[in-house]
Amino acid sequence: MKKSFKSFEQIGISWFLIRWTLLAMPLALLVGSLVAFFLWSLDEVTRLRLNNPWLLAFLPAAGVLIYFLYELAGKKTEKGNNLILDEIHEPGTGVPLRLAPLVLIATLITHLFGGSAGREGTAVQMGGSLADALAKPFRLDQQDRKTLLLCGMAAGFGAVFGTPVTGALFAVEVLFLGQILHTALLPCLIASLLADITCQFWGVGHISYSILSEAITLTAPENWWNSGMLLVKVILLGACAGLVSACFSVLTTQVKYISNMLLPRPWLIPIVGGLLVIGLSMIPGNQDYLGLGVWNADPSVVTISSSFSTGGADSFSWAWKLLFTAVTIGMGFKGGEVTPLFFIGATLGNALAVWMGAPVDLMAGLGFIAVFAAATNTPIACTIMGIELFGGEHFLFFAIACFTAYYFSGHTGIYSSQRRISYKTGKNLKNSEGEP
């Protein structure tokens, strides 16, 4: 009888996998193709801005254009990633399909005119929007609709960064602080992997980063002193990454709050934000902290890539990027926060490596993933991201940096709709809303 029951159970599991592969496939093809177009377009507008620095002068006007585009599309679309998280937590009227082209256009406008923003928000929102559009013809029930929305998030994230396993883990880990939604793990992995393959099929690649420093085995007796000293430096980096991420989350929220309080008309907010970014760029005397910050044809410019080498960043490059991005995102421009967080983390790691006498490329890579882990409260996904981006030789250091940063960020985060199941110290909450 038990054997018969187990056989039926395996049949049910097999059907579950086949069904979700079939459901995820059209979603992944659409999201992967749209992300490929987005990444290509983003490179083109970035190149155009770099060749025409004067475009920065029109950032305030670009902000007003973005504001009115969202006004026409409806206030609901303004919530971005939080809209998708809210729909998963408490299904409502759905994620509008118009969100996909809207956030795509708004992000390209932001980057064309020099706003300091990212790209993950765009990819995740496009994925969520397309997923909800497909849920209707598929006639999915509420539970399956939630899973498909998570698949859309995973597909967008996995394709935009070329990290399919991270994309799946991010989707199921970001919903709650203190809980992972295991039931959606495999559907999300299928969607994320297929979307990444589709994106690569269109010939769109990703910037590669390398940690060339030799791995140190912590348990080998001959390495105890060197590995012990490096371990202390990694822990310090993790703590600093957590504190910096908390600063970013709080500052972005405060910029948004203060601008809404002081400026009587909402369309004035992006105008002032654009003027602030222009003014800020005059202080360091360069445009290093505008735009995405992933690459630049000029080797003297600070980028994420340059941070992996000695002299590739200044001592306070991370602080400048933090300030530029907080103003950009907090005052109405679009794109997301994750790639700027990579920039902040990599340049922070570079600065700490110089100060502590640690391998620059290793510390930049650890900062890259640790600040992101702390800001999104997804340390497991970010540990795996370290492996997907840099290889597995330094896996233990990835985990130590991400987990330490996660704790030191407190209960801050860049997603206000992320629900807290328990405190990071283990104390449970009475409800999932985060109220004791």
Order of alpha helices (4+ residues) and beta strands (2+ residues): alpha-alpha-alpha-alpha-alpha-alpha-alpha-beta-alpha-alpha-alpha-alpha-alpha-alpha-alpha-alpha-beta
